[in-house]
């Protein structure tokens, strides 16, 4: 059973926007887990993009600050990543990750492709 499912990836031109969503399989993941977005492009290591804690505290990587925003949607039980002013350097597979403080569980989604053309 998939604990996390990403959606919203696609092909956009430079300067465009996309909104990614990470759907949780249970309310416990949505409410009690730290949820993060990572990305990985060919030939590179997977890198941290942004995270949000159960209390709403957020962190955003320096490379995307001012352009990417992470948030929690209480109505749909999803963690969203709003991306604007996209550049070809943002092209990567984007992954959702969930970890629960005090537990050893560490869930990863299957990823969603984001491609930004020149």
C-alpha positions, 0 to 999 in steps of 0.5 A: 500500500502506498503511504504517499502519492505525488501529483501535479508534475508536468511540462512547463516553459521557463517562467511558468508555475506548477503546484505539486501535491502529496496525498497522505494515506492516513490522517496520522501522516497528515497531522503527526508527520514531518513532510518534505519535498526532495528532488533529483535530476539525472547525474545528481544526488537527491536534494532537499527542497522544503519541509513542513512540521505538524505545527506548521513550521516550514523550511525551504532550500536556499536555491528555491526561496522566494519561488517555492512555498510549502503548505498543508491543505486541511480540506484535502489532507495534502501537502502542497508545493507551489512553484513559480518562476520555474527555470530549466534548473528546476527540472527533476523528479520531485519526491514526497517524504514523511517522517514521524518524530519518535518513530523509525518510519520513513516513507517516500512517494514514487515521485512526479516528473517536473520538466521546464523547457527554455 
